[in-house]
Structures are given as structure tokens and as C-alpha cells.
Amino acid sequence: MHIPYLETHRQNAQALYRQRLSWLQLPAVAMPAMLDLERRLRAHVFVLSRCVEPDAVESEAPESDVPGQPADLFVHLAARLSALESPLRREAAQRACELLAAPGPRAEAAWYALMLFPHEDARDAIAATFEAVPETRGLLLEICDAHDMDLPRRWLEAPELADQPRALQAALLTHGARRYAVGPEVYQRFCEVPADDTDPIRALVLYGGLWGALVRADREAIRAVHSALVRYNQGEIRARLLRLLALSGASSAPALLRDYLDEAPDVALPLLALHGGRAAVEVILDALDDPRCAEFAARAWAQVTGQPLSSRPRLALVGSGASVNGVGEMPESAPARAWWKLNAPRLREGDRWYEGEPLTPALLIQRMSTRTGYGSADQADLLSLLLRRPVAMALAGCHGVRCSLLQGFDQASGRGQHHA
């Protein structure tokens, strides 16, 4: 089939793929802009898909026929995953799954093609590759979410799960936490804190078990997180465990995060904002006057209250050796204290704030429907805990699908109104 400007469609699709990748690295992107980008990307891929030759399926395509550049490879696979002929779609899915085995930009391009252009014809290739190629299993788990595809139950049952490498155990537990079909019994045995195991991957398995238990409102999960913090009191796993307490709104979290400020203010303050309770806000407020963490405190303050702060010149002590952020500015804490004095009485014991409003499922659904970016991961996890149910959402997948899922959560939460 002859289609005018075919190469222009190809180049535009490649450019939109690269632009989408860059946007996903930003903390926040307006949802209408992302939806428009994906609409245009799909339109170009649709045109290209009508030019794929079906007779290319009759024999194995040589590796040289697969483009080497990531953006070109993404478009090549996306067009075939969207083709009219089922054999073409199946062959493209198989080729994309094979490419996942070698980490790098080409594997990333294949992963995004499968994420953004799901089709039932791809499911057999995904399932077969998951069984046959262990190196691809971690990457295929989120693709399963994009395809709304449950793994065979045995992968999340105790005997099979216990036999897997620990890194895959952790990934399977985290994946299972997003799936409705996985019950709390899967997670109970993985919430036990090892007495003397120092393997950091074992700690990630524990984290996956604790997260799945929290999503399913296990009453013992918070206690288990505290026990884990006694065992893992430093490094990345400590930050992950503190994140679980912050997400859950645990009353113990603000004090623990205050203690963590000296070690990692860039981690502790965003977690305090994620908690959003009265005690957490007061820790953030005090940190605004601490030169070591004022920058992070100002960001946390804006996230939890919705009130950005102006800055004032910072006066550094002569010979202090302290680095001055930017051009030597500190956030103005006085307006923050005045705002808090006025608004704190509105916050009842146990209430949490997010961007200046009470933290509710309705608020999170509205925010996730109007913007995307890497901040969506925190919002999705908060939503899971507030709804006390898995939120099976592929955050790097199609945003139109995300908005449809959010509309369903919106209606299920009793609001009956979707915020666009």
C-alpha cells in the first residue's frame, strides 16, 4: 500500500517516543498534554501499521531486519503490534519479548512497545517468555499489568515462590500486590524479619511482603515494619521501610523521619510530606529554618500545604564552610508559620493533608487524572492504602487506560463523578 509521507510518519513517531521518555522523567506533566502526545503517537503508528507486509511472517526475520536505534526499533515493533494481521502481531510480540533478555536501550524500546500497544495476541508470547527466559521475568511483570494479565497462580504460591531467586521473589511480591487475585495469605510468610541474613536482596523480599500486607490491610503489617526497621537501620532499605510508614500515615513515622533528617534530608522531607499528618507538617516547618535541609523542606511544605514559599537572602557564617544553595537564598518560614497557625485547627487528629486539602481517595483520583510523571508512583500507592485494595495500574503504560481505571475507582469510591 502506498501512503504519502510515510517517512514523515515514521520520524514523527520516533520523535514522540523520545519526547514521552523525557516527560516520564519529570516529577509532573499535565495529563492533557500527555494524552495528546500519545494520541498523536498512536495516529502515526496506525498509519505505519497499515504498511507492514504480511509475507514477512512466513519465515524468521533475520536480526539485521530489526532496527538498531531504540526509537526506530520502538516504532518498528509498535507498527507490527498494531498490524491488521494476527500473525504479524504475534511475531512482533515474540520478537519484542526476546529483546528484553539483553538489558539496554533496545530492551527498553521493546518494553515500551509492549506496554503501549497491548493486544490479546501478545499474551501467549509474554507467558511463554516468562516461563522460558528467566532474564526477562522482572521486566515482563509490569507488562502483565498493561495487558491486565494474571500470571499462573503457582508463581505466587509458597513452594514455587520460595524456589525463585530472591530478586525475582521481590519483584513477584510487588507485582502481586497490584493484582486483585492475590490474597493476603501469600504475603504473611514473607513479613518475617530474618534474624541474621545480611543479603540486601533478602531485605527487598521482606519489603515486597510488607507492602502486599499493607495493601491488604493486614493488622500486623505496621508492627512488622517496625521490627524490620530494628533489623535494617541504614541504607536504602531503611528509606524504603520508612516510606511504608509514611504512606500508611503511621503515627510513629514523623518522629522516625525527624531522626532521619541528619542522615538524608532529601529523603526524609519528601516522606514527611507523603505522610501529611499534623506531626509531620510540624517537622517540615521546623526544617525550613535549618540551612542543611531548607531547600527540601520548602518543597515538602509546598507538597503538603499547596503553598509555595518565597525566598530571602541567606546569611552564611564566615568560615563556616557551609555551602550556599543556588544564589544564597533560604525559604521564608514566617509566612509558613502564620499559615499553619491559621489552618492547623482544621486538621483533626489522624487527618492528613495533600496539597492543602484533606487526603482522600477522591483527591488522589483527581490529581492522578490531571497530571502524570514519576510522582504518580507515590499517588498510586497512597490510593491503594486509602482504598484498601490493589490498584492494578501500569504507570508507564497508556495514560488513556489509566484515566479509564481512575474513573472506575472514582465511581467505586462513591463519588460517581470523574475529574478530567
Secondary structure, DSSP 8 states (H G I E B T S, - for coil): ---TTHHHHHHHHHHHHHHHHHHHTSS-EEHHHHHHHHHHHHHHHHHHHTT--GGGGSS---GGGS-SSHHHHHHHHHHHHT-SSHHHHHHHHHHHHHHTTS-SHHHHHHHHHHHHS--GGGHHHHHHHHHH-GGGHHHHHHHHHHTT----GGGGSHHHHHTS-HHHHHHHHHHHHT-TT--THHHHGGGS--SS---HHHHHHHHHHHHHHHHTT-TTHHHHHHHHHHH--SHHHHHHHHHHHHHHT-TTHHHHHHHHTTT-HHHHHHHHHHH-BHHHHHHHHHHTT-TTTHHHHHHHHHHHHS----EEE----TT------TTTEEE-HHHHHHHHHHHGGGS-TT-BEETTEE--HHHHHHHHHHEESTTHHHHHHHHHHHHTS-----TTS-HHHHHHHHHHHHHHTT------
